[in-house]
Amino acid sequence: CDSLSELAHKGNFQVLADDIRSNCGLVDDVLQDIESWFEDPQLGDDLFIDDKDLDVDDGYTSEKEEIHEEKSKGNYEEALQQMTVFLKDWNTNLKMIKLLLSSFAKSLSTNVYKSPESKGSTLDKLSALQLKIVEQIDELVSDIFVSDTTFNVEDFKEDTDELNESLRKMVSIIKKLNKLDPKKSRWIQVWETKYFQDKS
């Protein structure tokens, strides 16, 4: 009932704009988590293993000792370095995604779309896509954070491909909505080119 009242008061475009702005806040939270990680980079083993839980003499090599062995072999530092590079790339990607979302939300708030594609079903697709994109971002970064010394960029290819496919679908819809506005059409084309230029 509240959502219907909100829809009647604000209209489809404004409600979607509000939802997107809210999800921009969630992307901001992820970006802040990444920045915090850069200040104290650790693998998942370090984040979730408490020293007091590992100091148990059970006749076998403890998990703590195994981690120290991995560090001494260089596996730890190598994995940490690869993870840092990967997160730096995605830190940049996420800033681009946030720019896409925030700019589109602003556009929804200040413009009346005259394109025939601006019907309810299109807005429903956009709403579902922006929610999916934020969920995919959260899942991707969470999985990166819990990585151990076996970290491998290729292990995340399926997740990043799915996220980028969602972004392509969203960009495609935005381009259709803006096809009668040369300035906005140009902006989304520039964003698309810049974001996907090095992505297959």
N, C-alpha and C positions, 0 to 999 in steps of 0.2 A: 504494500500500500504506500509506504514511504517512497519507494523507488518510482512508483507511478506518479506520485505528487511531484517529485523532483523532476521527472521527465516532462510533465506538463508545464512546470514553471520555467525550466531552463531550455528544454528542447534537446533533441538527439545529439547534436554536435557539441553542445556545451557539457552535457553529461559525459560524453566520451572524452572530451578535453580534460575534465576533472579526473577521470580514471587514469588517463595517461600521465598527468602531472603527479598523481599519487604514486604511480609505478616508477616515475623518474626518481622519486625519493628513495625507492628500494634499490635502484641502480646506484644511486649516490652512496647508500650504505655499503654496497659491495665494493665500490671504489675505495671507500674509507678503510674497509677490511684489508684490501690489497696494499694500501699505503702503510697500514700498521704492520703488515707482514714484511714489507720492504725494510722497515726499521729494525726488525728482529726476525730475519728469515730462518725458518725451521721446517724440517720435514714432519710429516704426520706422526712419526714415531715419537718425536720430541714433544709434540703438542699434547699427546694423550697418554703418555707413559709416565707414571710417578716413580721417582727413584725408590721410595720406601716400599713400593709394591714389587720392585724388581730385586731387592736385596734378600733373596730367599735361596738358601743353600739346599737344593733338591737333588744334588748329585749330578746335575747336568749344567751345561753352560747357560747362564741366565740370559734373558732377553736383553738386559742392559749390556751384558758383555758382548752379545752378538752385534748390538748397535755400535759399540765401541770398536769392534773388529771391522765392521763395515767402514767406519770413519777412517781407520788406520789404513785400509786398503785403497782409500781414495774414492770409493763408491759413493760415500755420503756427499763429499764436496762436489763431485761430478753431477750427481742428481740435483743437488741444491742449485748449482750453476745453471743447469738446463731448466729447472723450474723457474728460476729468476728471469731468465730470458723469455720464457713462455708467458709468464705473468706480465712482464713489461709490454709484450705485444698485445696481450688482451686488455691491459690497462688502457692502452691507446684505443683499441677497438671499442671498449665499453664507453669511453668518452665520446666516440663517434656515434654510438648507438643512443646515448643519452641526448646528444645534440639532435639526432633525428626525431626522437620522441618529443622532446621539449619544443622544438620548432614546429612540429606538426600540431601539438596541443595548442600552441599560440595561434597558429593559423586557423584552427577550428573555432577558436574563441572570437576571432576578429573578422571572419569572412563568412559570407553566405555562398555556398557552393551551388552553381547552376548546372553543373555537369549531370547528365542523366544517370551517371553511376552513383550519384550521391543519395541513393535510396536506402531504406532501412536495412536491407539484407547486406549491403556493402559495409555499412557501419557496424553491423553485427560481426562481420568477418574481421574488421579492423580491431574491434574490441577483443575478440577471441585471440587474435594474433599478438596483440601487445601484451596480453596476459601470459600467453605461451612463451613469448620472448623473454620476459622477466623471469619466469620459472626456469627456463633453460639456462639463463645466465647464472642464476643462483645455484643450480645443480652443477654446472660446469666448474665454477670457482670453488664450491665446496669440495668437489672431488679432487681438484688440484691440491687444495690445502691438506688433504689427508694422505697425499702421496708419500711413498717411502723411497728407499734407495733404488727401487726398480723403476722409478719414474721414467716414462718414455712419452714423448709428445704424440707419437702415433696412437697411443692408447686413448687419446681424446679426440681423434679425428672424426669419429662418428658423431660425437656430441657437438663439435664445432660445425660440422657439415649440416647437421639438423638445425642448429641455431641460425646459420647463414641462409639456409633455405627458407626459414620463417621470415627472415629479414627481406629476402628477395620478394616474397609474396606480399609483404607489407608495402615495400617500395613500389611494386607493380600497381597496387590499388591506389596509393597516393598519387602516382603519376596519372592515373585515369581521372582521379578527382580534380587534378590541377591542369588538365589538358587545355582548358579554355583560358588559362592564365599563364602567359609566356614566362613571366618572371619566376613564378613558383615552379613551373615546369623545369626551368633552367636550374633552379636550386637543387631540386631532388635528383636531377641528372648528374650534377656535379658531385653530390653526396654519394650517389651510387657508384660513380666512377672511382672516386677516391677510396671508398671503403672496400670495394671488391677488386681493385686493381691488381693485388697480389694474391687473390684467392681464386682457386679453381672452381 
